[in-house]
């Protein structure tokens, strides 16, 4: 009958036990030799805590605004960064033991691990065949990492301060230029500026009022002078007016070359000249003999001078008032530019002072940013390899390979071991008997079938 399941396994082991045992012994021997050659790995670890030390934002605005949770995600990668590991190896003088520094750095990084522990702490571990080297490297990497992280924050604070200082330095000339332009424009248009508009209007109203008063006084003085001078009129004025009427009437009747017209014309001219001469003499005597008239003449001259000055001032004020609107528009543009630059300058200057304060605080808090909670100690026992586990694995592997070899050899064997196999070779020949397993003098024979 055919062998199946456990019977098949027992049969293979019984028939191929020598090969199976030999294969297992060989695999176990090779495995044990390999395991014995593996160097022991000593694991050193250090605990680093990242502290979030910062004064309240109400007192000083921070220049480095990283949150501790966000920082830990990047800091975890920064601990194992190639520059940090390479610098640690250089300071520990580890390059002298290898001809391939880059390969050594890659190997060291592959045996290094960083795990986050809690919200603000991470664990740095490193495995090495030399326990002293493992301890020294972990401590050096932790030291360099903390220094690098603190220096980075300080550089950020310094760069912020320098950038703000450069911005203030660039805004100062712009502010001075804008202020100078506003000042020069005000000086050039002084008197016609928007803030002087009300004063100009009051001055113009006052000038108008004084001009009206002076004009009234002038009219009164001139009327008084006419009244005084009326006594100095010549009696010939009435005769002159009579002749003027007759001359006009004759010209309406006759031509200008008519003897009558010429006679009246000559008589009129003579009376007119006589009247002018007589009135001139009378007026001269009146002016010399009448002090009131002399005072009126002086007052009239002074009032005319005042009126002329008032009209000039009134015209000047009117020009200023008319120019104020235009000057105000131009000055508004200049002032808007100046105010914008000034606000930006003051804001930047204020932020510069805050950044300088934050920079000093950053320097003072540098030693508190990170804390080496627990430095690496010298490992006393190897953390790897796990030889018992590897030996167990080697035993399992040897068993599997031995059985695989046994099944392979058994499958390649073409000998007939049961009646069913015989029928496959000679189906037409009947099987007469089958000899079971028997022992003869301590030896066992297998079943045989006879036809």
C-alpha positions, 0 to 999 in steps of 0.5 A: 500500500502507498505511504501517506502522512506520518507513515510517509514521514516515518518511512523516509526517516527510516530509509534515509536516516543516515543522509538526514542525520549527516545533513543536520550535523553539517548544517548545525556545525556550519551554523555554530561556526558562523554564530561563534564568529559574530562579534558581540554588540554592546548597546549604549543609550542616552536620554535627552530632554528638549525644554521649551523655555521662553518668557511670556509673549506679553514681555518679549516676542520670540524670534524662534517660534518653533513649538516643542512638538514640531521641533521633536519631529525634526530634531529626531532626524537631526540627531542622526544627521551625517554631519553630526555623526561625522563630526563625532567620529572625527573628534573621537579619532575613529577615522584612523581605524578605517580606509573608507570613512564614508562607509564607516559613517553609514555603518554607524548610522545604521546601528544608531536609533532615536526614539521619542519618549513622551512629549519632550524626551527622546532616547538615543541608542547605538550598538558597537562591538567595543563598549567604550566606543559605543559609550563615547560615541553616544555621549559625543553625538548627544553633545554635538547635537545639543550644541548644534541645535542651540547654535541654530536657534542663536543664528536664527535670532542673530539673522532676524536682528541683522535683517531688521537692522538692515531694514531700519538702516535702509528706511532711515535715508528714505525717511530723511529725504521724505521729511526734507521734501515736505519741509522744503515744500512748506518753506517754499509755499509758506503762507499758502498752506492748508493749516494757514487757510483759516488765518488767511481768510481772517486776514482777508476779511479784516483787510476787506473791512479796513478797506471799506472803512478807509474808503468811507473815510476817504469819501467823507474827507473828499466831500468835506474838501469839496465843501470847503473848496466850494467857497473858492469858486469864481463868479465867472463860473455862472457866466461860463455856464451861460455862454456854454449854453448859448454856444451849444444852441448856436451850433445847433442853428449855424455851422462852426464858421458862422460869425455868431458862433465864432463870437460866442466861442471866443467869448466863452474861451476868454471867460473860461480862462479867466474863471480858471485863473481866478479859481486857481488864485482863490484856491491857492489862497484858501489852501494857505489860509485854511488849516482844515483844508490842509489837514484834509489834504494830508488825511486824504493822501494818507487814506489813499496810501492805506487803501492801496496797501489794503488792496495789495494785502487783499489781493495777496491773501486772495492769491494765497487762498486760491493756491491753498487747495493746490498746495494742500493736494501736493502736500497731502501726497508728500505727507502721505508718503512721509507718513507711510515711510515713518510708520514703517520705520517706527514699526521696524525699529520697534521690532528691531528692539524686540528682536535685540531683546529676544536675541539676548534672552536666547543667548541667556537661555541657551544652556536650558534648551536641552538637558542630558537627562542621562548620559551613556554609561559603559555597557557591561553585557552584550546586547547582541547577538542572541546566541541561544535564539540563533542556535535554536534557529540553526537547529530548526534549519538543520531539521528542515534541510535534513528532511528535505534531503531525505524526501529528495533522495527517497523520491529519486529511489526507483526500487519497488517497495509495495504491491501497488508499485509492482502493478504499475510496472507489470499490470498483466502479471498477477501477484501471488504473495507478499513477504512482510518485514521479518528479522533474521539474526538481527536484520530486517528485510522489507516486504517482497512481492512475488509473481 
